[in-house]
Amino acid sequence: MHDNLQKRSTSNNNQQTTSVESGIPSVGSIVWTAGRTRAQQAINLYANIDYLRPYFDVEPKEILHRLLHVLIPRWPSPDENIKPELYGPTMIVFTLAAILIYQMKLASHSVQDGTLIGSSFLICFGYWIGSSFAISSVSFVCNTHLSLMQILNINGYALFSHCIVLCLATFIHTGHDHLLFYGLWCIVGGIAAMRMMFVIMARTINPRYRILLGLFVSAIHMLFLLYLHFAYHELAEIVSHALNNEATVQVDLPVKPVIPIASQVVGVVSQSNDRLMARNS
């Protein structure tokens, strides 16, 4: 009897421990559920159009006012608020891509339309977003009080100077003389670079980081304008020619001539007929 009671008690204890262990979730399941909930929250946040709607809610007068202030380099006041607005910068980037397309068409470069449009949009939007992320990363290291949306706003409006310079250099261009472009590059592009540099430097606390960050921002801005004027056309032509060569290689297959083959067939048939006639005779 005593042995039976001990066996029953041990079996009950084992059942209780197994039930407790089964009720405790594992570490992997906890991490998986937490990551899944965070991913769902992020997708629901950024996929919702209402999240981006405040960044595109702007009046046309405000856009015109900001475009004019791009060409007025001044040190901003500490209390000045930079509204993170993306409608104006997006339209400026679209305009810059359209100017690049018109340049290539006006210069009668042999580039396909699909390649030209895709490369221009990729270059413009890639620079705007990529350089903004780079400036935001360096600003985070330099302890600059600017968000990513504010940097996208500042960098996008600064591209208005690129539109002015490229548009004037396209319509008023004398042969191989780039003197007009260099003058516009220094004046218009330099003013916009100084404006963006002053805004970012004013939000940086450390004076050493302030100068380095300002030089970094202005160098990116000015070098991209040089690239668009001199190197973009060559890049678009290289891509287009590469695609055209691939298409011609796929189409230009070796084809045997038809006339010699037909003449050989006729000769063989005539010889066989002559042999048959000789045998019958």
Secondary structure, 3 states (H helix, E strand, C coil): CHHHHHHHHHHHHHHHHHHHHHHCCCHHHHHHHHHHHHHHHHHHHHCCHHHHHHHHCCCHHHHHHHHHHHCCCCCCCCCCCCCCCCHHHHHHHHHHHHHHHHHHHHCCCCCCHHHHHHHHHHHHHHHHHHHHHHHHHHHHHCCECCCHHHHHHHHHHHCHHHHHHHHHHHHCCECCECHHHHHHHHHHHHHHHHHHHHHHHHCECCHHHHHHHHHHHHHHHHHHHHHHHHCHHHHHHHHHHHHHHHHHHHHCCCCCCHHHHHHHHHHHHHHHHHHHHHHHC
